Amino acid sequence: MCFAVRAQSGPYCIQGRFSETALFDSTQIEIARNVVFATPRKWPGSGTDTLKLDVYAPKAGSDPLSTRPCIVFFYGGAWLTGSKNDAGIQQKCFEWARRGFVAIAPQYRLGWSCNAADLLQVCVLCQGVYYNMNTAVYRGAQDGRAAMQWVVHERQTWKIDTSALFIGGESAGSFNAMHTAWWTPEYGKKAFNAGPYKILGNLDSAGLYPGTPFRIRAIINSCGAVASDTALKKAAIPMVAFHDNADCVVPYQTNQVLNCCATSFFWARGSKNLYDDLTAAGVASELHTVPGAAPQHCSYPSMTLVKESSCFLKQILCGLQPSGSSIHPVSPAVSCNALRAGIYPSQTQGLRIYPVPAAEMLEIQSTAGDIAGIVLFDAQGRQLNVNCLLQASKARMSVTEIPGGIYTVKAELKSSRYTLWQKILIQH
C-alpha cells in the first residue's frame, strides 16, 4: 500500500458541498437575527453593552446533515465603526450558508475615545489617544472569545459540529479573529496587564459562558494582521489570507496600522509575514494578493473570497494540507476539485509521472528528493486505496482497479515539508 501522508476523509468531505459552488438556493437559507451572546462591560463609559449576532444556516428541511461546520466572521472598521449588517458581511455569510456552512456574524464593542468619522480623521485627530486603540484591540479579542463560547454552548440549537469551527473577519474584524484563535487568557494577562487587562479584566470575562473551551480549525483572514508586540507563539491553526500588497491601513507585511497618514499607532504583522511563518512551520496556509498601489484596502472581491475560502476549508475538512500563494485574479478560477494542483507552479515542478494516460502501472519519479509518501485523490478530493512500492526518489503505483478518469497525485518528500502535485489521466 502507498504511504498515506494524512487521513483524507471525514464526514464533511462531500461532493458538491462546502465548495466554490452553492449547494442550496436562496429560499433554503434561514437567518436568525439579533441573538444575544454577551453582556460585557461598556468601555469607554460605564454600564454594560448587549452584543448580538446573526445566524445564517440551511433550513432544517433542506439539509440532511445532522451537524454542520461553522464560520464565525467579524466586520471591520478600526474598532470605531462597522456592523454585522454591512452588505459585504451579509453577502458572505449568506453565501457560506448556501454552500452548507452555518455562518455567524457577531457584533463587537466599538469606540476608543476617538471622535472621528473616517480613517483620515482618525489619523489626524486621534493620535493623541493611540493607546486607547490598544485597549480596543484587547476588547475585540474578548468579544471574539465570547462569540466562540456561545457557539459551543448553543451547538445543538444550530446543529453545529464543534470539531469543525472556523473563524475570520475583515480588517479590524480579522484582528479580532486571529487574536481569538491565538491568544489565551493566561497570555492576555501577561501581555496586557499594564493597561487593557486592568481596565477590562480577563479575556474570558465578556461572554455569557466564560471559560467554555473551543477549538478553531482554520482562520479566514481578510486584510488583517496581529499586534506585533505580543510575541505570541502561533498555534498550528491553518489560515487563508486575502490582502492588498500596498495596503497602508493594515500592513501586508510589518508596519504600523494606519501608516498612510499617521505614525503613532501600534505595529502589526500582516498577512504576508503570517503566511511565511505558518508555511515555514509546516502549517497549511494560503495567501491571495491583490497587486496595486496604496491606499487600497480590503479590495478582494467578496464572492471570489467566499469561493476561495470555501475551497480552502473544504480541503481542511477532507484532511488535506492546502498551501501556496497567488496573485488575484487566478486563472483558471479556483475549483475545489482541483486540489490546488496546477494553480501554484512550484508545487508541480520536480515530479515526473508516466505513462499518461495510464492503464495498469504508473511510474513516479521525483527530481526534488526522496519520496516519503504518495497519495492519490479522485475529482471529489477523496483518497483512494492503491497498491504502491516506494524506493528512494521513485514509486510504482498499480491503477488496474481504479476507474478511468482524471486524478491528482500528491507526493511528500522526506527532506522537507514541500509537497508535489500533478494531475494524471487513467484510461483502461
DRENZASE-722068 format. One record per residue (C-alpha): x, y, z; residue number from 0; chain. Coordinates in steps of 0.05 Angstrom, whole numbers. Layout:
<pts>
[pt [X, Y, Z], NUM, "A"]
...
</pts>
This chain:
<pts>
[pt [0, 0, 0], 0, "A"]
[pt [22, 72, -12], 1, "A"]
[pt [41, 111, 50], 2, "A"]
[pt [-17, 156, 69], 3, "A"]
[pt [12, 223, 88], 4, "A"]
[pt [-52, 246, 124], 5, "A"]
[pt [-121, 220, 135], 6, "A"]
[pt [-160, 244, 74], 7, "A"]
[pt [-231, 232, 94], 8, "A"]
[pt [-284, 257, 142], 9, "A"]
[pt [-358, 267, 149], 10, "A"]
[pt [-356, 333, 110], 11, "A"]
[pt [-313, 311, 51], 12, "A"]
[pt [-376, 311, 8], 13, "A"]
[pt [-380, 323, -66], 14, "A"]
[pt [-415, 389, -84], 15, "A"]
[pt [-416, 415, -12], 16, "A"]
[pt [-371, 468, 21], 17, "A"]
[pt [-344, 485, -47], 18, "A"]
[pt [-339, 544, -95], 19, "A"]
[pt [-409, 528, -120], 20, "A"]
[pt [-472, 540, -79], 21, "A"]
[pt [-510, 477, -59], 22, "A"]
[pt [-574, 509, -32], 23, "A"]
[pt [-617, 562, -66], 24, "A"]
[pt [-636, 627, -32], 25, "A"]
[pt [-703, 601, -8], 26, "A"]
[pt [-669, 545, 31], 27, "A"]
[pt [-630, 591, 78], 28, "A"]
[pt [-657, 617, 144], 29, "A"]
[pt [-630, 677, 182], 30, "A"]
[pt [-639, 687, 257], 31, "A"]
[pt [-623, 759, 274], 32, "A"]
[pt [-602, 795, 338], 33, "A"]
[pt [-589, 735, 383], 34, "A"]
[pt [-556, 759, 447], 35, "A"]
[pt [-489, 726, 461], 36, "A"]
[pt [-455, 773, 511], 37, "A"]
[pt [-469, 830, 560], 38, "A"]
[pt [-399, 856, 574], 39, "A"]
[pt [-375, 918, 609], 40, "A"]
[pt [-382, 981, 567], 41, "A"]
[pt [-317, 1016, 550], 42, "A"]
[pt [-307, 1075, 542], 43, "A"]
[pt [-361, 1094, 591], 44, "A"]
[pt [-398, 1056, 645], 45, "A"]
[pt [-452, 1003, 649], 46, "A"]
[pt [-458, 944, 602], 47, "A"]
[pt [-466, 931, 527], 48, "A"]
[pt [-512, 879, 497], 49, "A"]
[pt [-478, 843, 440], 50, "A"]
[pt [-519, 807, 387], 51, "A"]
[pt [-504, 761, 328], 52, "A"]
[pt [-539, 736, 266], 53, "A"]
[pt [-540, 663, 246], 54, "A"]
[pt [-545, 641, 173], 55, "A"]
[pt [-558, 567, 161], 56, "A"]
[pt [-591, 519, 112], 57, "A"]
[pt [-663, 505, 134], 58, "A"]
[pt [-672, 440, 172], 59, "A"]
[pt [-719, 412, 120], 60, "A"]
[pt [-669, 426, 65], 61, "A"]
[pt [-606, 399, 97], 62, "A"]
[pt [-598, 324, 111], 63, "A"]
[pt [-536, 333, 155], 64, "A"]
[pt [-546, 326, 230], 65, "A"]
[pt [-488, 374, 244], 66, "A"]
[pt [-451, 425, 201], 67, "A"]
[pt [-384, 463, 203], 68, "A"]
[pt [-390, 535, 227], 69, "A"]
[pt [-356, 600, 205], 70, "A"]
[pt [-356, 660, 253], 71, "A"]
[pt [-339, 724, 215], 72, "A"]
[pt [-328, 794, 242], 73, "A"]
[pt [-337, 861, 204], 74, "A"]
[pt [-283, 914, 201], 75, "A"]
[pt [-280, 988, 217], 76, "A"]
[pt [-218, 1006, 261], 77, "A"]
[pt [-257, 987, 324], 78, "A"]
[pt [-296, 1052, 313], 79, "A"]
[pt [-349, 1035, 262], 80, "A"]
[pt [-378, 977, 222], 81, "A"]
[pt [-436, 930, 232], 82, "A"]
[pt [-458, 858, 225], 83, "A"]
[pt [-510, 888, 178], 84, "A"]
[pt [-457, 913, 128], 85, "A"]
[pt [-475, 889, 58], 86, "A"]
[pt [-409, 853, 48], 87, "A"]
[pt [-416, 815, 114], 88, "A"]
[pt [-487, 795, 99], 89, "A"]
[pt [-468, 771, 29], 90, "A"]
[pt [-410, 729, 53], 91, "A"]
[pt [-449, 696, 109], 92, "A"]
[pt [-508, 682, 64], 93, "A"]
[pt [-464, 651, 10], 94, "A"]
[pt [-426, 608, 60], 95, "A"]
[pt [-493, 583, 85], 96, "A"]
[pt [-513, 567, 13], 97, "A"]
[pt [-451, 523, 10], 98, "A"]
[pt [-472, 485, 72], 99, "A"]
[pt [-438, 521, 129], 100, "A"]
[pt [-471, 553, 189], 101, "A"]
[pt [-446, 625, 184], 102, "A"]
[pt [-448, 673, 243], 103, "A"]
[pt [-438, 749, 242], 104, "A"]
[pt [-428, 777, 312], 105, "A"]
[pt [-426, 848, 338], 106, "A"]
[pt [-368, 871, 380], 107, "A"]
[pt [-358, 932, 423], 108, "A"]
[pt [-338, 995, 385], 109, "A"]
[pt [-306, 1062, 404], 110, "A"]
[pt [-240, 1081, 438], 111, "A"]
[pt [-244, 1155, 456], 112, "A"]
[pt [-232, 1175, 384], 113, "A"]
[pt [-286, 1222, 358], 114, "A"]
[pt [-273, 1214, 284], 115, "A"]
[pt [-318, 1198, 226], 116, "A"]
[pt [-269, 1167, 177], 117, "A"]
[pt [-198, 1139, 173], 118, "A"]
[pt [-167, 1205, 151], 119, "A"]
[pt [-197, 1239, 212], 120, "A"]
[pt [-172, 1182, 255], 121, "A"]
[pt [-101, 1194, 231], 122, "A"]
[pt [-106, 1269, 243], 123, "A"]
[pt [-148, 1274, 306], 124, "A"]
[pt [-136, 1211, 345], 125, "A"]
[pt [-60, 1201, 350], 126, "A"]
[pt [-62, 1231, 420], 127, "A"]
[pt [-105, 1174, 445], 128, "A"]
[pt [-70, 1119, 406], 129, "A"]
[pt [-62, 1077, 470], 130, "A"]
[pt [-137, 1070, 473], 131, "A"]
[pt [-136, 1033, 406], 132, "A"]
[pt [-93, 981, 440], 133, "A"]
[pt [-147, 971, 493], 134, "A"]
[pt [-199, 966, 437], 135, "A"]
[pt [-157, 911, 405], 136, "A"]
[pt [-156, 872, 470], 137, "A"]
[pt [-231, 883, 478], 138, "A"]
[pt [-242, 855, 407], 139, "A"]
[pt [-208, 790, 429], 140, "A"]
[pt [-254, 787, 490], 141, "A"]
[pt [-315, 793, 446], 142, "A"]
[pt [-288, 743, 396], 143, "A"]
[pt [-278, 691, 451], 144, "A"]
[pt [-348, 706, 477], 145, "A"]
[pt [-377, 692, 408], 146, "A"]
[pt [-339, 626, 402], 147, "A"]
[pt [-361, 604, 472], 148, "A"]
[pt [-433, 620, 454], 149, "A"]
[pt [-427, 577, 391], 150, "A"]
[pt [-402, 517, 432], 151, "A"]
[pt [-457, 526, 484], 152, "A"]
[pt [-512, 532, 431], 153, "A"]
[pt [-486, 479, 384], 154, "A"]
[pt [-547, 434, 389], 155, "A"]
[pt [-595, 490, 373], 156, "A"]
[pt [-560, 506, 308], 157, "A"]
[pt [-534, 436, 291], 158, "A"]
[pt [-462, 458, 295], 159, "A"]
[pt [-404, 409, 298], 160, "A"]
[pt [-355, 439, 347], 161, "A"]
[pt [-298, 398, 318], 162, "A"]
[pt [-306, 439, 254], 163, "A"]
[pt [-305, 512, 277], 164, "A"]
[pt [-274, 566, 233], 165, "A"]
[pt [-264, 640, 248], 166, "A"]
[pt [-250, 701, 205], 167, "A"]
[pt [-261, 774, 193], 168, "A"]
[pt [-244, 836, 153], 169, "A"]
[pt [-192, 888, 175], 170, "A"]
[pt [-204, 901, 250], 171, "A"]
[pt [-251, 841, 250], 172, "A"]
[pt [-194, 798, 225], 173, "A"]
[pt [-150, 822, 282], 174, "A"]
[pt [-207, 800, 328], 175, "A"]
[pt [-210, 732, 295], 176, "A"]
[pt [-135, 718, 296], 177, "A"]
[pt [-127, 742, 367], 178, "A"]
[pt [-186, 699, 388], 179, "A"]
[pt [-153, 639, 355], 180, "A"]
[pt [-82, 651, 381], 181, "A"]
[pt [-88, 685, 448], 182, "A"]
[pt [-104, 651, 514], 183, "A"]
[pt [-129, 683, 579], 184, "A"]
[pt [-61, 669, 610], 185, "A"]
[pt [-26, 704, 553], 186, "A"]
[pt [-74, 762, 555], 187, "A"]
[pt [-59, 775, 629], 188, "A"]
[pt [16, 770, 618], 189, "A"]
[pt [19, 814, 556], 190, "A"]
[pt [-34, 867, 573], 191, "A"]
[pt [-30, 873, 649], 192, "A"]
[pt [-2, 944, 643], 193, "A"]
[pt [-69, 971, 617], 194, "A"]
[pt [-123, 934, 579], 195, "A"]
[pt [-125, 875, 628], 196, "A"]
[pt [-132, 922, 687], 197, "A"]
[pt [-187, 961, 652], 198, "A"]
[pt [-227, 904, 622], 199, "A"]
[pt [-208, 842, 660], 200, "A"]
[pt [-194, 771, 637], 201, "A"]
[pt [-201, 753, 563], 202, "A"]
[pt [-257, 707, 582], 203, "A"]
[pt [-297, 758, 622], 204, "A"]
[pt [-342, 785, 567], 205, "A"]
[pt [-389, 728, 548], 206, "A"]
[pt [-448, 691, 576], 207, "A"]
[pt [-409, 626, 581], 208, "A"]
[pt [-339, 645, 606], 209, "A"]
[pt [-287, 590, 607], 210, "A"]
[pt [-323, 547, 556], 211, "A"]
[pt [-267, 514, 515], 212, "A"]
[pt [-267, 517, 439], 213, "A"]
[pt [-221, 494, 384], 214, "A"]
[pt [-212, 533, 318], 215, "A"]
[pt [-195, 490, 258], 216, "A"]
[pt [-176, 547, 210], 217, "A"]
[pt [-176, 622, 200], 218, "A"]
[pt [-203, 666, 143], 219, "A"]
[pt [-160, 730, 145], 220, "A"]
[pt [-186, 786, 100], 221, "A"]
[pt [-137, 845, 102], 222, "A"]
[pt [-120, 834, 176], 223, "A"]
[pt [-58, 828, 219], 224, "A"]
[pt [-37, 813, 291], 225, "A"]
[pt [-7, 861, 342], 226, "A"]
[pt [68, 852, 333], 227, "A"]
[pt [86, 870, 405], 228, "A"]
[pt [50, 808, 430], 229, "A"]
[pt [108, 760, 417], 230, "A"]
[pt [55, 706, 412], 231, "A"]
[pt [71, 635, 395], 232, "A"]
[pt [24, 617, 340], 233, "A"]
[pt [-13, 552, 347], 234, "A"]
[pt [-16, 504, 288], 235, "A"]
[pt [-80, 534, 260], 236, "A"]
[pt [-86, 536, 184], 237, "A"]
[pt [-101, 604, 152], 238, "A"]
[pt [-124, 630, 85], 239, "A"]
[pt [-108, 704, 75], 240, "A"]
[pt [-132, 757, 26], 241, "A"]
[pt [-94, 824, 24], 242, "A"]
[pt [-73, 883, -19], 243, "A"]
[pt [3, 885, -24], 244, "A"]
[pt [5, 961, -18], 245, "A"]
[pt [-45, 966, 40], 246, "A"]
[pt [-27, 1024, 86], 247, "A"]
[pt [-87, 1016, 131], 248, "A"]
[pt [-69, 946, 155], 249, "A"]
[pt [1, 926, 135], 250, "A"]
[pt [12, 870, 85], 251, "A"]
[pt [78, 854, 119], 252, "A"]
[pt [102, 891, 182], 253, "A"]
[pt [86, 964, 195], 254, "A"]
[pt [43, 1009, 238], 255, "A"]
[pt [-32, 1006, 227], 256, "A"]
[pt [-60, 1068, 192], 257, "A"]
[pt [11, 1084, 167], 258, "A"]
[pt [-18, 1122, 107], 259, "A"]
[pt [-20, 1185, 147], 260, "A"]
[pt [-1, 1171, 219], 261, "A"]
[pt [59, 1147, 259], 262, "A"]
[pt [33, 1136, 329], 263, "A"]
[pt [-10, 1073, 323], 264, "A"]
[pt [15, 1004, 342], 265, "A"]
[pt [57, 958, 298], 266, "A"]
[pt [27, 896, 268], 267, "A"]
[pt [47, 835, 228], 268, "A"]
[pt [6, 827, 166], 269, "A"]
[pt [-16, 771, 120], 270, "A"]
[pt [49, 761, 82], 271, "A"]
[pt [90, 753, 146], 272, "A"]
[pt [38, 707, 177], 273, "A"]
[pt [35, 665, 114], 274, "A"]
[pt [111, 659, 114], 275, "A"]
[pt [113, 640, 188], 276, "A"]
[pt [58, 587, 181], 277, "A"]
[pt [88, 558, 118], 278, "A"]
[pt [157, 553, 150], 279, "A"]
[pt [125, 517, 209], 280, "A"]
[pt [91, 466, 163], 281, "A"]
[pt [21, 493, 177], 282, "A"]
[pt [-29, 496, 120], 283, "A"]
[pt [-32, 567, 94], 284, "A"]
[pt [-53, 604, 31], 285, "A"]
[pt [-41, 676, 11], 286, "A"]
[pt [-82, 712, -42], 287, "A"]
[pt [-54, 780, -60], 288, "A"]
[pt [-83, 839, -97], 289, "A"]
[pt [-28, 879, -132], 290, "A"]
[pt [-34, 954, -135], 291, "A"]
[pt [-18, 1020, -101], 292, "A"]
[pt [-36, 1049, -33], 293, "A"]
[pt [-84, 1065, -2], 294, "A"]
[pt [-122, 1004, -29], 295, "A"]
[pt [-151, 965, 30], 296, "A"]
[pt [-195, 903, 33], 297, "A"]
[pt [-207, 905, -43], 298, "A"]
[pt [-210, 829, -53], 299, "A"]
[pt [-277, 814, -88], 300, "A"]
[pt [-328, 788, -38], 301, "A"]
[pt [-354, 730, -79], 302, "A"]
[pt [-285, 708, -100], 303, "A"]
[pt [-264, 708, -27], 304, "A"]
[pt [-324, 664, -10], 305, "A"]
[pt [-307, 614, -64], 306, "A"]
[pt [-233, 610, -50], 307, "A"]
[pt [-241, 608, 26], 308, "A"]
[pt [-294, 553, 19], 309, "A"]
[pt [-245, 512, -22], 310, "A"]
[pt [-191, 522, 30], 311, "A"]
[pt [-237, 500, 86], 312, "A"]
[pt [-262, 442, 43], 313, "A"]
[pt [-192, 416, 38], 314, "A"]
[pt [-182, 422, 113], 315, "A"]
[pt [-247, 383, 123], 316, "A"]
[pt [-221, 330, 76], 317, "A"]
[pt [-156, 323, 115], 318, "A"]
[pt [-112, 357, 63], 319, "A"]
[pt [-59, 410, 74], 320, "A"]
[pt [-71, 465, 24], 321, "A"]
[pt [-14, 514, 13], 322, "A"]
[pt [12, 565, -36], 323, "A"]
[pt [5, 637, -58], 324, "A"]
[pt [-29, 670, -117], 325, "A"]
[pt [-39, 739, -148], 326, "A"]
[pt [-111, 760, -160], 327, "A"]
[pt [-143, 744, -207], 328, "A"]
[pt [-125, 670, -211], 329, "A"]
[pt [-136, 638, -279], 330, "A"]
[pt [-168, 589, -285], 331, "A"]
[pt [-216, 604, -228], 332, "A"]
[pt [-207, 563, -166], 333, "A"]
[pt [-241, 495, -164], 334, "A"]
[pt [-245, 454, -100], 335, "A"]
[pt [-238, 391, -141], 336, "A"]
[pt [-172, 415, -169], 337, "A"]
[pt [-140, 409, -100], 338, "A"]
[pt [-97, 469, -119], 339, "A"]
[pt [-58, 425, -168], 340, "A"]
[pt [-31, 469, -224], 341, "A"]
[pt [-51, 535, -191], 342, "A"]
[pt [16, 543, -157], 343, "A"]
[pt [71, 523, -207], 344, "A"]
[pt [122, 509, -152], 345, "A"]
[pt [80, 451, -129], 346, "A"]
[pt [82, 416, -197], 347, "A"]
[pt [156, 422, -211], 348, "A"]
[pt [201, 364, -195], 349, "A"]
[pt [151, 307, -207], 350, "A"]
[pt [152, 262, -268], 351, "A"]
[pt [96, 212, -279], 352, "A"]
[pt [89, 165, -338], 353, "A"]
[pt [56, 137, -378], 354, "A"]
[pt [-2, 186, -386], 355, "A"]
[pt [-54, 162, -397], 356, "A"]
[pt [-41, 101, -353], 357, "A"]
[pt [-77, 35, -357], 358, "A"]
[pt [-41, -12, -309], 359, "A"]
[pt [20, 18, -275], 360, "A"]
[pt [44, 89, -260], 361, "A"]
[pt [117, 104, -254], 362, "A"]
[pt [130, 164, -209], 363, "A"]
[pt [197, 199, -203], 364, "A"]
[pt [217, 260, -161], 365, "A"]
[pt [276, 304, -180], 366, "A"]
[pt [269, 344, -116], 367, "A"]
[pt [287, 289, -66], 368, "A"]
[pt [268, 221, -39], 369, "A"]
[pt [194, 207, -33], 370, "A"]
[pt [163, 196, 36], 371, "A"]
[pt [94, 181, 11], 372, "A"]
[pt [46, 181, -47], 373, "A"]
[pt [-29, 195, -43], 374, "A"]
[pt [-79, 191, -99], 375, "A"]
[pt [-144, 232, -100], 376, "A"]
[pt [-205, 228, -144], 377, "A"]
[pt [-240, 290, -172], 378, "A"]
[pt [-280, 299, -107], 379, "A"]
[pt [-218, 301, -64], 380, "A"]
[pt [-225, 232, -34], 381, "A"]
[pt [-164, 190, -21], 382, "A"]
[pt [-162, 123, -57], 383, "A"]
[pt [-131, 59, -32], 384, "A"]
[pt [-78, 37, -82], 385, "A"]
[pt [-20, -12, -86], 386, "A"]
[pt [46, 25, -86], 387, "A"]
[pt [120, 10, -79], 388, "A"]
[pt [168, 65, -55], 389, "A"]
[pt [242, 64, -70], 390, "A"]
[pt [283, 127, -56], 391, "A"]
[pt [261, 180, -107], 392, "A"]
[pt [217, 132, -146], 393, "A"]
[pt [150, 99, -136], 394, "A"]
[pt [107, 50, -175], 395, "A"]
[pt [31, 50, -167], 396, "A"]
[pt [-18, -1, -194], 397, "A"]
[pt [-81, 31, -224], 398, "A"]
[pt [-114, -31, -252], 399, "A"]
[pt [-171, -28, -201], 400, "A"]
[pt [-183, 46, -209], 401, "A"]
[pt [-238, 71, -256], 402, "A"]
[pt [-217, 114, -315], 403, "A"]
[pt [-217, 189, -304], 404, "A"]
[pt [-175, 248, -281], 405, "A"]
[pt [-139, 241, -214], 406, "A"]
[pt [-89, 281, -173], 407, "A"]
[pt [-23, 252, -147], 408, "A"]
[pt [8, 283, -84], 409, "A"]
[pt [80, 266, -66], 410, "A"]
[pt [111, 285, 1], 411, "A"]
[pt [187, 288, 6], 412, "A"]
[pt [230, 261, 63], 413, "A"]
[pt [277, 320, 64], 414, "A"]
[pt [226, 376, 74], 415, "A"]
[pt [153, 395, 83], 416, "A"]
[pt [150, 410, 9], 417, "A"]
[pt [96, 372, -29], 418, "A"]
[pt [89, 359, -103], 419, "A"]
[pt [24, 355, -141], 420, "A"]
[pt [7, 331, -211], 421, "A"]
[pt [-56, 312, -249], 422, "A"]
[pt [-59, 246, -287], 423, "A"]
[pt [-107, 211, -333], 424, "A"]
[pt [-125, 138, -323], 425, "A"]
[pt [-155, 105, -384], 426, "A"]
[pt [-166, 30, -390], 427, "A"]
</pts>
